[in-house]
Amino acid sequence: MVRTALKPGTAEEPSALSQVYLKAFRFMLLSRILDEKFASLYRAGKIHGGVFLGRGQEALSASIGVSLKKGDVFAPLIRDLAGRLAFGEPILDAVRTYMGSPLGPMRSRDGNVHRGRIRDGILPMISHLGAMISVVNGTLLARRFHGMDNVVGVASIGEGATSTGAFHEAMNQAAVEKLPLVMVVANNQYAYSTPNHRQFACRSLVDRAVGYGIEGHEVDGTDLGACLRVVGEAVARARSGRGPQMVVAELLRLCGHGEHDDSSYVDPKLKASRLGRDCLKAAEEEVIRRGWGGAGRDRKRSLPGGRKRCKRWMRRLRPFRGNRLRIPTPRTGARCVHVT
């Protein structure tokens, strides 16, 4: 097991770090604002089906997206909007899918987070917990058979999925085949409403890496800088041929399982702990502290992708503008229907 050492950053760090940090921060901010818009539309009855937010997990998710490169594979989960955007998913894919537009990648036949662009390496999510790991494994094996190297696959799951048989089988397969898989586990303390102590008895989920014979890493999921270093290191190790890597991030989702859930079961002590801090706010404070957002009185106003600018840009998106949204029709809905 690898415990990646993290040292407090200083203002003298190279500009490359600030560029990566600010890039990830922009996607965190954009995904938060987009999530807020989806939640608002859901409450207004304009989105049908579930709405799942990534509030509190944006730092981890964005770190995945910025650590990957073209040709890699990413299997996101329900709270990975920041990672999707950072890996190149067009923002309109998210908007059109949630709004049920036939112009979306799923042609209005699947909702909310079940979307992807396979040719671009973004795999459409399967709801069954742990199921996407084996899909990533299969994709990596196929690329190996085609002689494609220097490729990494990331599967993102919550800690609840680590209790499934699908997780165990896929992790064992990845370890035996020495696949360049990075398994990112967001331990948000609750599998829906089931707390950690009712899910597993080990000290930390990262201890399970030893059993599979792979390297494991722990990270504070509320710290963007730490997530960038640890996830980036895990991706680099997998790419260099060191086999599967398991990253376990400790954090707390700052919302319900979905917008239908009031999360009243969450322990107030957890909310008041470091796990309960807002990773977006913490990242913003770090940008200001290091002087990466501008100078003097203009620092806050000049933060990259400022909230006001993002909101103004969001309002210009056609699917959000009243009757401009194209809705499914019997003709468009019948395309690609399977007949048995």
KAQUIQUI-V844901 format. One record per pair of residues at least 4 apart in sequence whose C-alpha atoms are under 8 Angstrom apart, sorted by the first residue. I is the first residue (numbers start at 0). J is the second residue. Records with the same first field share a line. If there is no record, write none. Layout:
# KAQUIQUI-V844901
I = J + J
This chain:
# KAQUIQUI-V844901
0 = 205 + 206 + 208 + 209 + 213 + 214 + 215 + 216
1 = 214 + 215 + 216
2 = 215 + 216 + 217
3 = 216 + 217 + 229
5 = 225 + 228
8 = 12
9 = 289
10 = 289 + 290
12 = 16 + 17
13 = 17
14 = 18
15 = 19
16 = 20
17 = 21 + 291
18 = 22
19 = 23 + 65
20 = 24 + 223 + 224 + 227
21 = 25 + 286 + 291 + 303
22 = 26 + 65
23 = 27 + 58 + 61 + 62 + 65 + 85
24 = 28 + 58 + 61 + 279 + 282 + 283 + 303
25 = 29 + 303 + 304
26 = 30 + 61 + 81 + 82 + 84 + 85
27 = 31 + 57 + 58 + 61 + 81 + 279
28 = 32 + 279 + 304 + 305 + 306
29 = 33 + 81 + 304 + 309
30 = 34 + 53 + 57 + 80 + 81 + 84
31 = 35 + 53 + 54 + 57 + 81
32 = 36 + 306 + 309 + 310
33 = 37 + 313
34 = 38 + 52 + 53 + 54
35 = 39
36 = 40
37 = 41 + 46 + 50 + 97
38 = 42 + 50 + 52 + 258
39 = 43
40 = 44 + 45 + 46
41 = 45 + 46 + 47 + 50 + 258
45 = 98
46 = 97 + 98
47 = 97 + 98
48 = 110 + 111
49 = 111 + 257 + 258 + 259
50 = 111 + 257 + 258 + 259
51 = 77 + 78 + 112 + 256 + 257 + 258
52 = 77 + 78 + 254 + 256 + 257 + 258
53 = 57 + 77 + 78 + 79 + 80 + 81 + 252
54 = 78 + 252 + 253 + 254 + 277
55 = 221 + 250 + 251 + 252 + 253 + 254 + 275 + 276 + 277 + 278 + 279
56 = 60 + 78 + 79 + 185 + 220 + 221 + 250 + 251 + 252 + 278
57 = 61 + 78 + 79 + 80 + 81 + 82 + 278 + 279
58 = 62 + 220 + 221 + 222 + 223 + 226 + 278 + 279
59 = 63 + 185 + 220 + 221 + 223 + 226 + 227 + 248
60 = 64 + 78 + 79 + 80 + 81 + 82 + 83
61 = 65 + 79 + 81 + 82 + 83 + 84 + 85
62 = 66 + 82 + 223 + 226 + 227 + 230 + 231
63 = 67 + 82 + 85 + 86 + 153 + 227 + 230 + 231
64 = 81 + 82 + 83 + 84 + 85 + 86 + 87
65 = 82 + 85 + 86
66 = 227 + 230 + 231 + 234
67 = 71 + 86 + 151 + 234
68 = 86
69 = 119
70 = 119 + 120 + 150
71 = 120 + 150 + 151 + 152
72 = 119 + 120 + 121 + 122 + 135 + 138 + 150 + 151 + 152 + 153
73 = 120 + 121 + 122 + 135 + 152 + 153 + 154
74 = 121 + 122 + 123 + 124 + 131 + 132 + 135 + 152 + 153 + 154 + 155
75 = 79 + 82 + 83 + 121 + 122 + 123 + 124 + 154 + 155 + 156
76 = 112 + 124 + 155 + 156
77 = 112
79 = 83
80 = 84
81 = 85
82 = 86
83 = 87 + 88 + 121
84 = 88 + 89 + 90
88 = 92 + 116 + 121
89 = 93
90 = 94
91 = 95 + 103
92 = 96 + 103 + 104 + 114
93 = 97 + 103 + 111 + 112 + 114
94 = 98 + 318
95 = 99 + 100 + 101 + 102 + 103 + 318
96 = 100 + 103 + 104 + 105 + 106 + 107 + 109 + 110 + 111 + 112 + 114
97 = 110 + 111 + 112
98 = 318 + 324
99 = 103 + 106 + 107 + 108 + 109 + 110 + 326 + 327
100 = 106 + 107 + 324 + 325 + 326 + 327
101 = 105 + 106 + 107 + 108 + 325 + 326 + 327 + 331 + 332
102 = 106 + 107 + 325
103 = 107
104 = 114 + 115 + 116
105 = 109 + 110 + 114 + 115
106 = 331 + 332
107 = 327 + 332
108 = 332
109 = 113 + 114
110 = 114
112 = 124
113 = 123 + 124 + 125
114 = 122 + 123 + 124
115 = 121 + 122 + 123 + 124
116 = 120 + 121 + 122 + 123
117 = 121 + 122 + 123
124 = 131
125 = 130 + 131
126 = 130
128 = 156 + 159 + 160 + 163 + 165 + 166
129 = 156 + 160 + 161 + 163 + 164 + 165 + 166
130 = 134 + 165 + 166
131 = 135 + 154
132 = 136 + 154 + 165 + 166 + 169 + 170 + 182
133 = 137 + 165 + 169
134 = 138
135 = 139 + 152 + 153 + 154 + 180
136 = 140 + 152 + 169 + 172 + 173 + 178 + 180
137 = 141
138 = 142
139 = 143 + 150 + 151 + 152 + 178 + 179
140 = 144 + 178
141 = 145
142 = 146 + 147 + 148
143 = 147 + 148
149 = 238 + 239
150 = 179 + 238
151 = 179 + 180 + 181 + 234 + 237 + 238
152 = 179 + 180 + 181
153 = 180 + 181 + 182 + 183
154 = 180 + 181 + 182 + 183
155 = 182 + 183 + 184 + 185
156 = 160 + 182 + 183 + 184 + 185
157 = 161 + 184 + 185 + 186 + 187 + 190
158 = 162 + 184 + 185 + 186 + 187 + 188 + 189 + 190 + 204
159 = 163 + 189 + 190 + 198
160 = 166
161 = 166 + 167
162 = 166 + 198 + 199
163 = 167
164 = 168
165 = 169
166 = 170
167 = 171
168 = 172
169 = 173
170 = 174 + 211
171 = 175 + 211
172 = 176
173 = 177 + 178 + 179 + 180 + 242 + 243
174 = 178 + 211 + 212 + 213 + 242 + 243
177 = 240 + 241 + 242 + 243
178 = 237 + 242 + 243
179 = 237 + 238 + 240 + 241 + 242 + 243 + 244
180 = 237 + 242 + 243 + 244
181 = 233 + 234 + 237 + 243 + 244 + 245 + 246
182 = 243 + 244 + 245 + 246
183 = 245 + 246 + 247 + 248
184 = 245 + 246 + 247 + 248
185 = 220 + 247 + 248 + 249 + 250
186 = 247 + 248 + 249 + 250 + 251
187 = 249 + 250 + 251 + 252
188 = 194 + 195 + 249 + 250 + 251
189 = 193 + 194 + 195 + 265
190 = 194 + 195
191 = 256
192 = 262 + 264 + 265
193 = 197 + 198
194 = 198
195 = 199
196 = 200
199 = 204
201 = 206
202 = 206
203 = 207
204 = 208 + 247
205 = 215 + 216 + 217 + 245 + 246 + 247
206 = 210 + 215
207 = 211
208 = 212 + 213 + 214 + 215 + 245
209 = 213 + 214 + 215
213 = 242 + 243 + 244 + 245
214 = 243 + 244 + 245
215 = 244 + 245 + 246 + 247
216 = 229 + 233 + 244 + 245 + 246 + 247
217 = 229 + 246 + 247 + 248 + 249
218 = 225 + 226 + 229 + 246 + 247 + 248 + 249
219 = 225 + 226 + 248 + 249 + 250
220 = 225 + 226 + 248 + 249 + 250 + 274 + 278
221 = 249 + 250 + 274 + 276 + 277 + 278 + 281
222 = 226 + 278 + 281 + 282
223 = 227 + 278 + 282
224 = 228
225 = 229
226 = 230 + 231
227 = 231
228 = 232
229 = 233 + 246
230 = 234 + 246
231 = 235
232 = 236
233 = 237 + 244 + 245 + 246
234 = 238 + 244
235 = 239
236 = 240 + 241 + 242 + 244
237 = 241 + 242 + 243 + 244
249 = 274
250 = 274 + 275
251 = 269 + 270 + 274 + 275
252 = 275
253 = 275 + 277
254 = 258 + 261 + 262
255 = 259 + 260 + 261 + 262
256 = 260 + 262
265 = 269 + 270
266 = 270
267 = 271
268 = 272
269 = 273 + 274 + 275
270 = 274 + 275 + 276
271 = 275 + 276
272 = 276
276 = 281
277 = 281
278 = 282
279 = 283
280 = 284
281 = 285
282 = 286
283 = 287
284 = 288
285 = 289
286 = 290 + 291 + 292 + 302
287 = 291 + 292 + 298 + 299
290 = 294 + 298
291 = 302
292 = 298 + 299 + 301 + 302 + 303
293 = 297 + 298 + 299 + 301 + 302
294 = 298
297 = 301
298 = 302
300 = 305
301 = 305
304 = 308 + 309
305 = 309
306 = 310
307 = 311
308 = 312
309 = 313
310 = 314
311 = 315
312 = 316
313 = 319
314 = 319 + 320
315 = 319 + 320
316 = 320
317 = 323 + 324
318 = 323 + 324 + 325
319 = 323 + 324
320 = 324
327 = 331 + 332
328 = 332
329 = 333
330 = 334
332 = 336
